[in-house]
Amino acid sequence: MPNTQRVHTKFFKELEKTLSIFGNKYFSPDGSIARSAVLDDLELNDKELIGAIINNKYFQENYSVPFKNSFIFNGDEFKTALSQREYVYDGLTNYRNQIGLSVLRRPLDSFANENIELDFPYKDTVLKAGMDKSDAKRSTEPYLNKIIAKDEINALVEPKAFRNTEVIGDVDAADPNLLIKGNNLIALYSLAKRYSDAVKLIYVDVPYYFKEQKETDSFLYNSNFKLSTWLVFMENRLQEAFKLLKDDGSIWIHVGEDGMHYLKVLCDQIFSPENYVGTLPRKTRDGKSDVPFNFSQDFDWILVYTKTTNSDKAIVGRKVQRKYYETPDFPGRKWRTADLTKQTTTKERPNSDFTMVNPKTGKEYPVNPDRSWAVTKDTFLEWYDRGGIGFPDDYDFMKGHRPFRRVFKDEDDKKDKLSSVSSDLLLKDFIKTLLAKSKTTKKDEYVKKQQFNYAKPEELMKQIISVTTKEGDYVMDFFSGSGTTAAAALKMNRRFIAVEQIDEQLQLSKKRLNSVVKNEDKGGISKEVDWKGGSGFIYTELASKKENLIDQINAATTIDELTQIAKLIGDDDYQLNIDINKVWQNLDQVTVNDVKNAMVDILEPAQLYVSALNVDDPEEHISEKDRNFTKAFYAGDKVIDHE
């Protein structure tokens, strides 16, 4: 008969139950499933076996597609799930434990191919863990395979209920600012219901990957990710975040040197290379002498991607206060000057190799051999006659010694296009901020008072927000930390969505944003943007089951009571792929408190949240206020009633 001690996923539990009707035919002597026997009969299209499988409700829902009044069984996917032999607990990943470039999942050896991808263990999984240091204590990470653990993943990512909701300040009931506590992957899935294709800017300062393991450090998040774990951690989140972006939105990913190049390849796979905008350096310090190879690496990096594949769309840009002239020769039409040359030589553009002559004065202007005219000999008069070319000797007030291109204000108004941040005038402030005003040691006064290290300054966020958004746009940060992104967005009259899991950072962020609303925060960009306070935000939490279970464990007084709670934890409702029986080894040698501590240790890293579908279940202990907020949130309605 089957050995239930070896089964750890819903797939194999259901398969054991199904195969049991055939007696020992599909089981090995040790009680495990004889997978080769099952696969052989599936290849032979054994009607009895296939009939038993497709009559199982779980396999119908997860390994078939509806067709008219029946369904089509996906036998290939089922066999793939069954045949994996490298899974921990019978099913984590079909990748061997090696990292490298691959083509069609084969290692890239000596041949060249443009279609390359970063291959790493577990990339076909969802990582349940969050980012705090408790996740680093486990010897194995809680992965869910996308084929085998469909049921568990569906339960993990379905929209969640909210709890402990607070309204702080003057909140827009229809489009509120949000500060959410909870695992950011699960939060992203929940946000998709309301904010899909709605966010203009996503900025994330992600947990950095470090190639050297750190015994101790001052980071509050887990800084000792294995590379493959870090990559799947990032992949899961970036895939979902991308769905929230507007078509002309952009995502800015702040990352350290050790992980940047791996993450760039991963982002190309997620967003596609065509959606890559660029990479920006940020200076983090002024240099150190005690460094490997005597080379001080003083930068981290920002990877920028967009959702649109239309390269003509202005993903970044700024409104510029232009200087216009009004002259008698063009009454009622204000104009400005622009460059009349191109970055090409006269050898490259021989038709633009000519001396330009002012028709009014006859003054000659020779061409620069290294920068040809933007017009040709044949098109000069056409441009001049419609007012598109001017000369400095035409006007007493005009400075300069070269002809200029004339652009009329009514032409600028029709375009309504933002100026490129790569132009000389605009690039100066933006790059100056990245290279001089955004160092980690330069903390905003509010954050400095709270003893929070590694916060990015508000000036950096002001520059990014100003070139990517306009007032009223949504700005998101799902690694919110101390709340710098949300604080800058609030002061710049943008809406924000911030997500944070680590309680210490979350409370700092909540306190900080409250001080911004009350105009008590005078630091950062407050003076520069003339912030006077006001607005508000909603603080809410993904409703957790864990606290209730831990309360039950702590209230228990006997082993029998704990046994009953353990059975509850092992139920399918909690989706915990753990062997709870390990807690009960050597019972005669442990105390009730020992067992309590072991159970709490199992629960601590678990991501147990209340489904929004169960918000009215009295056993979930959701207040009426939170029930109403949850229902309105997912219905797209106003989330609070000001009346």
C-alpha positions, 0 to 999 in steps of 0.5 A: 500500500502507498507510503503517505510519509513520502508524499509532499505535494497535492499532485502526488497525494491525488495520484496516490489516491487515484492509483490505489484503486489498482491495488499494488500495480503502480506501487514499488515494494517500499510503497512509493509510486512506480512512476515508470510503470505509470508512464509506460501505461500512459504511453500505451494509452491504457484506457482504465488508467487514463479514465481513473486519472481524468475522473479525478477532479484535481487533475481535471481542473489542472491538467485539462482544458474545457471543450464544449461539454467535455474537456481535453486531457493534457497528457504531455503536461501530466507526464512531465509532472510525473517524470521529474526525478530531481525534485526535492520532496518529489517536485521542485524543479526540472533544472540541474543545479548549474547556472549558465547561458543556454539555448532551448535549455541546452548549455551554450558551448562553442556555437553562437546563437542570438536567442540565448537566455540565463538558465538557473536552477528552479526557474520553473518555480514560484518562491514562496519566501519573502525577504527577511532574515528568517528566510535565510535560516532554512536549509532549503527554500520553499519552491513550488513547481509551476506544473506539479504544484498548480493548486498550491500556486493558485491558492498562493496568488489569488487576491487576499483580504485586507486587515487593520486598515487605517485612513491617514489624512485627506484620502481620495476614496476612488484613487487612494495612495496605498501603503500595504504590509505583506509579502510583495509577490502576493501583494502584486497579484492582489493589486493586479485586480485593480491596477493592471495597466495603470501604473506610470512608474515602478521604482524598486531598490531590490535586495542586492545579491552579494557574491560573498556570503555575509556572516553579519550585516546591518541589512534588515532583509536577507542579504545572503541569497544564493544566486539561483534563489535571488534570480527566481525571487526577482523573476517572480516579482518582475513578471507580475509587476510588469503587468501593472505598468501602463503601455508608456510606463517604465520600471527602474530597477536599482541593483548592486554590481554583483547582481547587475549583469545577471539581472540584465539578462533576466530582465531581457527575458521577462520584458524583451530586449526591445523594451530595454531603455538604458542603464544608469550609474549611481555614485555610492561613495567617493572611493576606498583604498582598502579594496580588492585589486586596488580598484574601488567600485563606487557605483551601483546601477539602475536598469530601465525598461518600458512596456511599449515596443514603440520606440517613438513614444517618449518614455522619459522627458521633461517640460521645458521653460523655453525662451521665445522671441517675438519680432516684427518680421513674424507678427503674432508668431513667437519663435525660438532658436534650435541647432541647424547642424547634424552630427555628420561630416560633409563627406558623409552628407555632400549635399549639405557641404555648402556656404550658407548666405543670408539672403537679406545681408549677403553675409556668408556662413561657411559649413563646419566640415565636422558638422554638416548643415541639417538642410541641403543646397536644394532645400535651403530656400524652402526652409528659409521661405517658410521662416525655418532658418534665421541668421544672427545678423538679422537681429541686434539682440541676437548673440552667436555667429552661426545660422539657426533653425527657427521653431515657432511656438505654435509648432511646439504646442502642437507636438506637446512632446516632452524634451529628451533627458539626453539633451545637454541642458536637461542631462546636466541636472539629471546626471549631476544628481546620479553622480554627485547628489545620490550617495548612500551616505547622504541621507535625508534628515528624517531618515537620518534621525530614525537610524535607517541606513542605505536609504536612497535620497529623495533628490534621486527619486525627484529626478526619476519621478520628474522625467517619467511622470506627471501630476496624478500619475501612479508611482509604485515601489514594492520594496518600499523600505523607509518610504523614500519613493512614496514620500517624494511622490506625495510631495510631487503630487503623484499617487503612490502604491508602496509595499513592505514586508519587514515590520521595522521598515514598514513602521518607519515608512508609515511614520514618515508618510504621516509626517509628510501629510502633516507637514512635519517633514521639512527634509528631502525635497520639501523646500525645493518643491514648496511642500505645504503638507496635505493629502493622505494615504490608506495603510492596510495589511494583507490579512494573515492566518499565521497570527491566529494559528500562533495564538492557538499554539501558545494557548495550548497546554498539552501535546494532544492539543498541539497534535490537533493544531498540527493536523489543522496546519497540515490541511490542504487549506494552508498549502504547507508542503512540510512534513509535520511529523518531523515535529513529533520525533522523540516525544518522550524527550521533549516538553510542550514548550519544545513542541510549541517552539518547533511548530512556531518555527515552521509557521514563521516563514510561511506565507499564510494569507486569507483569501478575499473569497473568504473575507466574510468567514467568521473564523477569519476574524476580519472586521466589518470595516476591513470586509467593506474595504476588501470588497470595494477594493476588488470591485474597483469602487470607492474604498472609503465612505467620507460620509 
